[in-house]
Amino acid sequence: MFEQYTYEALLEEMLNDTGDEFDISETSPLYASYAKTAAMAANAYRSLDRVLELVFVATSEGDYLKMKTAEMDIVAESATPAVRSGTFNVPPPIDSRFSAEELYFTVIQSDPVLLECETAGVIGNTLPAGTVLLPLETIDGLQTAVLGEVLVLGQDEEDPDALKLRYEERITDPAASGNNAHYRQWALEVSGVGAVKVFANWNGADTVKVVIVDEDYQPPSAVLVQQAQQYIDPVAGMGEGQAPASSFVTVESATSISINVTSTLVLTTATTLETVKETFAASLKEYMKTLTFREGVEPIIRLRQLGALLLNINGVVDYAGLMINGLEDNLILQEVEAPIVGTVDFVV
């Protein structure tokens, strides 16, 4: 907007506005004063351009973006720790600490055992189940301490693009007075929830079903479902959570459906069948994320798209007999289904 106010343009304007009776040669004091003023003014105009960028969400960044979205009560999500199950021969005391590789875990519940990673972020999800835990202090009778499955995914600090998307969704689909958008908003405020579907009056008047998937767009753990239930409506219809009184809310997990893929492949010597299987499984998982609980997206796993995933893998020349769950056809997901990668059975 202020790009025309360059140092050269400002200096020329000041020189042109100066009367002939004044010395404005490049060695004159007046010229030196003009040059300094033009430089400072040009810098100020550049700063004004930057200010304009920062006051609009689409072009803002950093703390300015967070302050702007906060005006609509959209607060940037901080990193959150993973919560894991554990296997112990004796119940460990609450707040007892264990190490595994370079991470530390704290017991937040002893029966059944729940451990919270002390380092927030996705790093707490990475250790495989079965990793041995080492106690940092003596626990009487302890012989077995093993890390279990991820129950609540740890997540990194929200990236700017995701924050902007949430802001846009709030503007285009405002939450108010317990409408469907409001229930989606409340569910997504629970750390670990990735996407939501809301069903009003599903079991009679004033009943609401909230179906969720986790941050990985997979069916969530029972722990995460319970956390969402407690946040939205801990005592049915009493208005003690986010939901208004007389609204009876049921939070449920999405239904898991395994996606099994078979095909005959033609490969070059640049790859192996096992490598292709691993690469395809990872690509399939990412593709299915784009279909799961997405507004305005048809929940159809398309055969041609899986073919495209195959041909994008280095060393895959061709394929034949591609099937999804035993059928050479697209697979239509039901309303509350969340697909997971099942078996990948390729032959050459």
N, C-alpha and C positions, 0 to 999 in steps of 0.2 A: 504493500500500500504506500510505503514511503520510499520506494526504490529510486525515485527520481531525484531525491535529495542527497546526491553524492557530494563528496568533498569538492570535486571539480565544478559541479553545477552551482553549489553555494558560493564558492569563491568567485566564480565568474559573475554571479548576480550582484555580489557586493561591489566588485570592481566597476561594473556597469552603472551602478547607482551613485558612484562617487563623482563629484564635480571635477571639471578640467583643471581647476586651480590647485588641486591637491596632487602631490607626487605619489603615484602608485606603481612605480617601477619595482621590480623584484627585490631590489636592495633597500627599498624605503622602509621606515618603521611602520607606516600604515599598511603596506602589503604584508609585512610579517604578522601584524595584529589580525588582519583579515584571514590569513592562512591558518593561524591558530584557532580563531573563532570558527572557521569553516570545518576544520578537522573535528572540533568538539561537537559542533552541531550535527555533522554527519554521523558521528558515533551515537548521539542521542536519538537520531531517527532510526538507526539500526536497532537500538534498544526498544524503541516503540514498536517496531515490527515484531520483535521477539515477544513483547508483552501481549500483542494481539494473538499470537500463536498460543500463548499459555492460557488465555482466558476462554478458549474454546476447547471442549473435551476432545474433539477429533484430532487436534494438533498439540494438545498439552502433554506434559510428561512429568515424571518425578513427583515431588511433593505438591506441586501446583495441580497436577492431575488429581491427586488424592483429595486436595482441598475442594476442587471443583465438583467431583462426584459426591463428596460428603454433603454438599448443598441439597442433594436429593436423597440423603440418608443411605447412600451407597458407599460403604466403608471398605477400603481395600483389605482383603483377607490376609492376615499374617500367616507365616508358616506354622503348621500344626504337627504334633508328633504322631508317629504310628503307635497303635495299640495292638499288642500281640498276645496270643494265648501262650501258655507254658505248661510243661509237664514236670511235676515235682513228686517225690516220694513222700514228702511231708509238706503241709501248707506253709509257705514262707510268710514271715511277718509283713504287714503293710509297711511300705516305705523302705523295705530292704532292697539293696542294690546289687546288680549283677553286671558283669562285663561279657562281651562277645566280640572278638576281634577288636576293633577300635571304638565300638559303641558301648554305651551304658544304658541299662534298663532299670526302672524302678517299679516295684510291685504296687499296684493301685487297688487290687482286689485279690484276696487269697483263696476264695472258694466259690466258683472256679477261678483259677489264677489268671489275672490280667496284668500285663507288663506294659509300661509306657516308655518309649524311647526318650532319653534325655536330650537328644539332638533332634530338633524339629526339622521337618522336611521329608522328602521321599527316601532319604537315605535309610530311614528306619524300616522301610519296606523291603530292602534289598537282601538282607541275610536270609538264607534258606531255612525253612522249617527243619528242625533236627539239629540246629547249631547248639553246641554245648555252652551253657551259661556258667560263669565262674562267680561265686559269691565274693563280695568285697568285705564281708565280715562273717564270722563263724555263726552257723545256724545249726542248732542241735539236731542230730539225726539226719541231716541232709546228705543224701547220696546221689540223687538224680535231679538235675536241673537242665531242662532242654527247652529251647525256644520253639514256639508253635507257629501257627498260621497268623497272617495279618488279619485282624478283625476290623480295624479302622485304619484306612490308608493314611499315612502321613502325607502332607502336601507342602510344597514350597510356597513362598510368598507369591501372592497372585501377580501374574504378569500384566503389564499395562493393557495389552490387547483384550484380555479377559475382563479386566475392570471396565474398559470402554464398552464392551459388549453388554455387560450387566446394566450399565448406565443407559444404553440405548434401549434395552428391553424394558427398563423401568419407565422410560419416556413413552414408548410406543404401546405398552400394555400395563398401564398404571394399576397398582394394587390399591384397593379401597374397600372398606366395610366388609371384609371377609369374602370378597369375590374370589374366583379361581386363581387369579394372578396373585392374590394375597397369600393363598395357601402354598403356591409355588415358591413365593418369596420366603416364607417362613421355613419351608423344608430346605431350601438352598442355603439358609443361614446356619444350618447345622453342619459343622465341619465334617467333611468326608462325603457329603451328598453331592453327586455329580449332575443329576437330572431328575425331573419329577413329572408325573402325570396326576391330574386331579380329576376325580369323578364325584360330582355333586349328586346328592339324593340317591346314592347307589343302593341304599337299604331302607328307603323311606325318607320322609321329610326330615330336613336338618341333619342328615348324615352325610359325611364327606369321607371318601377314601383317597388317601395320598399314597401313591406307589412310587418307590424311589430306586435308583441305582447308585452305585458308589462312584468315586472320582474316576475309576477306570471303566465306567459304564458297564459294570458287571453287577449281578445280584449282590446286595450288601450283606454283611454279617448281621446276625441277630442283635448284636450289641449296637450297631449303628441304627437299626430299625427302632430299637428301644430308646436310644438317645433322641431320635426325631420325634417319637411319640411323646416323650417327656417334655420336649420343648414346645410342641404344638398344642397338645391336649392331654396332660398327664392324668387328669380325672375327668372321665367322659362327661362332656356337657356342662362342666362347672365353671368354665372360663378361667381356669387357673394357669393356663399356658398362654400362647399367643392367640389361639382361636377364641372367638367371642363365646359368651355363655349361651347354652342351648344348642351349640354345634357339637355333634358327636363325631369325632374324628378317629379314623382307623388308619394307621400307617402300616403299610405292607411292603415287602420286598418284591421286586420284579420277579417274574417266573423265568427260570433258566431254561434255555433250549440249546442243546449241543448241535453244532454245525459240523457234520462229517463230510469230507470232500474226497472223492476218488477220481483218478484219471490215469491214462497211459501217456507217458511223456517221451519226447525225442530230445536227447541231451547231447551237447558237445563234450569234449574232454576237458573243457574249462571248469566244469563243476561236477559235483557228485549228487546222487539222489538224496542223501541225508541233508546236504546243504540246502538243496532246493526245498525240501520239506520244512526245514527250520525257517528259511526266509519267507516261504509262503504263509506259514502259520502266523508269523509276526505281521505280515502285510494284511492278512485276513482279519486279524484282531483290530488293526487300525481302521480298516474299511468298515467293519461292523460298528465301530464307535460312531461313525458318521450317520448311522441309521437308527441308533438306539435312542428312543425318547426325544427325538428332535422335532421341533415345531416346523410344520410345513414340508417335511421330508417323508416320502413314501417309505414305509418300513419293509422294503423288498430286497432280499439278497439276490442279486441278478447273476445268472450264469455267465453272461458275457463279461461282466465286471471281474468275476473270478478268473476268467480266461485272460483278461488284460493283466491281472496281477501276475499270472504265471509267465506270460510273455515278457514282462518287465524284469524278470529274474535273469541275471547273466548266465548264459549257457543253456537256456531253454529255447529250443528251436520250434517245437510244435507240441500240440497235445490232442488227444482224442478221448471220447467217452467220458467227458467231464460230468460229474454228477454231484448234486447236493442232497445229502441224506437219502441216497439211493435213487434219486430221480433226476433225469436230464431236463430240469425245469427250474424256473425261479422259485424261491421260497418266500412266502408272504408271512411276516411275523404278526402275531396277534397283539392286541393293544398293550398288554402288560408283559410281553416277552422280551427278555434281554438275551441276545445270542452270545454263546461262548464257543471258543474253538474246541471242537471235539477231536476226532481222529482225522489225520491227513494221510491217506493211503495212495501213494503214487507207485507205479511200476513203469519199467522201461521195456 
